[in-house]
């Protein structure tokens, strides 16, 4: 699982078909950073099976989980 703040990984995974176990993109502005660690721990604790083979965007207001195409996932 790759943890990143770089939006380019979305392009690598979906447009270029770069293989990945999962990508977790953090979209937290500086003012929301104090809550980031708690939200990350909550996500990893309560939804671990949804993360494998998915592209996840974690922001202060919501979490988006999108399954990656099976041809690029390493979970199948």
C-alpha positions as CSV (number, residue, x, y, z in Angstrom):
1,X,0.0,0.0,0.0
2,X,1.4,3.3,-1.1
3,X,0.7,6.3,1.1
4,X,1.2,9.6,-0.7
5,X,0.2,13.2,-1.1
6,X,1.1,13.2,-4.8
7,X,-1.9,13.3,-7.1
8,X,0.2,11.9,-10.0
9,X,-0.1,8.4,-8.6
10,X,-3.8,8.4,-9.7
11,X,-2.6,8.9,-13.3
12,X,0.1,6.2,-12.9
13,X,-2.4,3.7,-11.6
14,X,-5.4,4.3,-13.9
15,X,-3.9,5.8,-17.1
16,X,-0.6,3.9,-17.3
17,X,-1.9,0.7,-15.7
18,X,1.0,0.7,-13.2
19,X,0.5,-2.3,-10.9
20,X,-0.3,-1.5,-7.3
21,X,-1.5,-3.2,-4.1
22,X,-3.3,-0.1,-3.2
23,X,-2.8,3.7,-3.1
24,X,-3.9,6.0,-0.3
25,X,-3.9,9.6,-1.4
26,X,-4.0,12.2,1.5
27,X,-5.8,15.4,0.7
28,X,-5.5,17.4,3.9
29,X,-4.9,21.1,3.9
30,X,-2.6,22.5,6.6
31,X,-5.5,23.7,8.8
32,X,-6.9,20.1,9.0
33,X,-3.6,18.4,9.6
34,X,-4.2,17.9,13.4
35,X,-7.0,15.5,12.6
36,X,-5.1,13.5,9.9
37,X,-3.6,10.9,12.1
38,X,-6.8,10.0,13.8
39,X,-8.7,9.7,10.5
40,X,-5.9,7.6,9.1
41,X,-5.9,5.2,12.1
42,X,-9.7,5.0,11.9
43,X,-9.6,4.1,8.2
44,X,-6.8,1.5,8.7
45,X,-8.6,-0.1,11.7
46,X,-12.2,-0.1,10.5
47,X,-11.9,-0.7,6.7
48,X,-8.6,-2.6,6.0
49,X,-10.1,-5.1,3.5
50,X,-11.5,-2.3,1.4
51,X,-8.1,-0.7,1.0
52,X,-6.3,-3.6,-0.8
53,X,-6.7,-3.2,-4.5
54,X,-8.2,0.2,-4.2
55,X,-7.3,3.9,-4.9
56,X,-8.4,5.7,-1.7
57,X,-8.6,9.5,-1.3
58,X,-8.7,10.5,2.4
59,X,-9.8,14.1,3.1
60,X,-11.1,15.9,6.1
61,X,-14.7,15.6,5.1
62,X,-14.9,12.3,3.4
63,X,-13.2,9.1,2.2
64,X,-13.5,7.9,-1.4
65,X,-12.6,4.3,-2.2
66,X,-12.4,3.2,-5.8
67,X,-11.5,-0.3,-6.8
68,X,-8.6,-0.5,-9.3
69,X,-9.1,-2.5,-12.4
70,X,-8.2,-6.2,-11.8
71,X,-5.5,-6.0,-14.5
72,X,-3.5,-3.7,-12.3
73,X,-4.3,-5.0,-8.8
74,X,-2.0,-7.3,-6.9
75,X,-4.8,-8.7,-4.7
76,X,-6.2,-11.2,-7.2
